[in-house]
Structures are given as C-alpha cells and as structure tokens.
Amino acid sequence: MATRKEFLKTAGLLGMAGMVGPSALSAAPLQQQKKPVSSWADGSRLVVSVSMQFEAGGQPVNAESPFPQNMIKGYTDLPSATWYEYGYKEGIPRMLDNWDKLGIKVTSHMVGAAVLKNPALAKEIVQRGHEAAAHGRDWATQYAMSYEEEKQFILDGVKAVQQVTGATPKGYNANWLRRGENTLKILQELGFTYHIDDLSRDEPFIIQVNGRDFAVVPYTLRNNDIVLISGQWYSSDQFLQQVKMEFDQLYAESAYRRRMMSVSFHDRIGGTPQMVKAATELFTYMQKHKGVIFKRKDDIAEMALNDKTTIRE
C-alpha cells in the first residue's frame, strides 16, 4: 500500500497529465517499496522522550487531588497535602533508581517553588544525568499575566533551578501547557531553545520566534499518567497497554518517516510502586526493538535545530 505522500505525489502527476479519475488512480503503482523519507541525524529509528514532572511542594493550598473537591472554605485539605508529599518523599527517588536501572536519561520539568522546598532532590536529579527544564515559578496562571509579570514569573523559576542545581534550563513547560500570547517571545529573550506545550505532531519541528529559530518538542496527553491514571482512572495495566500500542504504531511508522514518542510521569503518580513496575515492563519492551533511542528533550531540540531536514512551520 502506498504511503500518503506517495499517493499525493502520484495523484498530482496524473492530474497534470489530465488523467485524474477513478480508473487512472486505480491503475497507479500502489505496491511500492516504502523508503525512508526522513531519518534522525544520529541514525536512530525511533526516539523516545521521557518526562518526569517535579511539581510536588510547589502546589497551592487545596490543589486538585484524587480527594473530592468539597472542602469547606477556610479549611485546609490536609490529606491532599500528603498525596503531594509522596511525590518528593517516595515518587521521584523511586523513579530515579529505576531510570538508572534502565539506563535512561529523562527530562525533569521543575517548578521553582518545588525545587526550593526540596533542593537536595532537585540537585540529585541533575547529578544523575537528567535534564532540568523549567516549569514556572509556581502553579500561577501565567497566560493571564502581563508581559512583564510573565517574564518575571518564568525568570523566578529559572533562577530557582540555577541556584539549586547549577543547571540553566533550555526547555519550558507551562502549567497544563497553557502558555500565553507572549510566552514564546519571552522564552526566546531569556535564552530558551525549545518548549513542549504543543500536541500537534509526533516529531519535533522548528518555528520562528522573534525572527529566530525555536524548537518545539511535542508533549503528550495520550501517554501521560496525570491524564490516564489520575484523570481517567486507568489501572497501571491499562496505562501499560495503551502506551505499548502507541509505541508499536510509531515504531512501524518510523521505518519510513521521522518519529518521536513522548511519555510523561508525575512525581506523585508515576512514582508509585505499581507505575514504576509498569514503566519497567514498558521500557524494557521498547529497548528490545532495534534503533530505539531514549533522549533528553534538550538533546532532541539541539538535534532538530541543527538538522536542515527538520520540519519548519
């Protein structure tokens, strides 16, 4: 069966010859050998990018949680606070050990307030070879801020990460991906090279911001524990099966076009014993496939920016 690109090319050539029609198209050579139309610069077949959100400790009082949102005004949801505490007491430490066991380096999107509350843990993430990316100062609604307010908000988060870990974030993730009209301009001004608040593709692409190249390394909601586990109440088995099916399809597509897969874990969700076990099974399965490479998002962005064949929008 021809690829969509091959079909459109064939249809276009026939159209120019005045031959487009059901009989002409059916006579076109559809059984063609699929050939790579795009490949990663490093020779990878499929690049997998793992996110580990470091948010716990930076959340507002009575933040959303699995508990019913029925607290009487003026009172603090104490059990909910412990659900978040699990993220830095158990979740991230468990995931860090698992990444080491699997030989995977991830991107950790760090909320500034969470980093300042748990500096030793933030520093450990970087010391173990993972990327420290920015995730705002706290959980404030940045898209509603003025230009200057938002710039300071982003900068405060960056400074927290720099102060604690010594690393300068190159990538950005807004709270629930909800950036504002000025966000990308601000990120470019502050020296960022990419953002992830985009779901439109299964591969990185380049856009123009302030007249310069800026990378987009697409994120995911389909392979995201906060959406599937906390939001839709999938079991760990269901999460594993869904993400595995996504991998199988993208791996098949990667035989003839550039593909990237994003998987996301949050400290208090992805760091539970059952989810770490599911992640182990999932990534062990992926690693058995030839040409599958795990990369931090800053490395993916750099590779995309330096590759003339990267999609531009």
Salt bridges, closest charged atoms under 4 A:
ASP42 OD2 - LYS295 NZ 3.15
GLU55 OE2 - HIS135 NE2 2.76
GLU55 OE1 - ARG268 NH1 2.71
GLU85 OE1 - LYS89 NZ 3.10
GLU90 OE1 - ARG94 NH2 3.71
ASP97 OD1 - ARG128 NH2 2.77
ASP100 OD2 - ARG128 NH2 2.75
GLU124 OE2 - ARG128 NH1 2.44
ASP138 OD2 - ARG137 NE 3.15
ASP156 OD2 - ARG137 NH1 3.23
GLU189 OE1 - LYS151 NZ 3.15
ASP202 OD1 - ARG222 NH2 3.18
ASP202 OD2 - ARG259 NH1 3.93
GLU203 OE2 - ARG257 NH2 3.85
GLU203 OE2 - ARG259 NH2 3.10
ASP213 OD2 - ARG312 NH2 2.85
ASP225 OD1 - HIS266 ND1 2.72
GLU246 OE2 - ARG222 NH2 2.58
ASP248 OD2 - LYS244 NZ 3.51
GLU253 OE1 - ARG259 NH1 3.04
ASP267 OD1 - ARG268 NH1 3.06
GLU281 OE2 - LYS277 NZ 2.72
ASP298 OD2 - ARG296 NH2 2.56
ASP307 OD2 - ARG258 NH2 2.92
GLU313 OE2 - ARG201 NE 2.84
